[in-house]
Amino acid sequence: MIQRQDAWSEEDDLLLAETVLRHIREGSTQLNAFEEVGDKLNRTSAACGFRWNAVVRQDYIKAIDLAKKQRKQRQRALGQKTKPLYTPPVPTLTFEAGEEFIVQKDNPNQENTHPVRSTIKNQSGSLTIDDVIQFLRSFGMNNQESTSVQFENDRLKKENKELSEEIEALKKKVEQTEKEYELVQEDYQALIKIMDRARKLVLFEDEEKPSNTFKMDKNGNLERIAK
């Protein structure tokens, strides 16, 4: 069986599990762990996250619970919350309450993209960083990761379709082989019957054929005696 070049090896899964557990213990996020593993394995963070949630995570349930307990113990020992290993820079945006603006996702695979028009509202008239974060999340700040997950999903669907077609082709070959085997069995049985019939016919002719009896006369000649 030919192994895919981009297939996950046991070493890759182990690196992914160890990195995620370390980030959990140190108070970081799983997203940071996926990005770190993606840099080491030359994969996208979305592909790492998909592999973790779909395959690897179920084998490390107890280890995850233990890592969470260690994180709490570490935080209590330090007397403060542990900062993430990686903190993305906060964009400096200035909007006034009620200001209307346009957000458009940059998706090269999508045609006829329409800009999304929205308005930030705040009763107090001032805009907080939480408002900006909530807005950016609602409009798909992680659009690149979503695209990577969609690509991975499409690839798996294509692979599943190819495997299904291969299975169907093998089933047809098996059915054809079984039919050919049945025909051979029928021909073999017919040949056995013909040979058996011929053997019985030969035995019957030998039984019907009269046997000759000879005697010697006075002159020493043989003459046949009919029965």
Summary of the structure (lengths in Angstrom):
residues: 227
radius of gyration: 42.1
end to end distance: 79.6
largest distance: 153.7
contacts: 482
relative contact order: 0.07
helix: 60%
strand: 7%
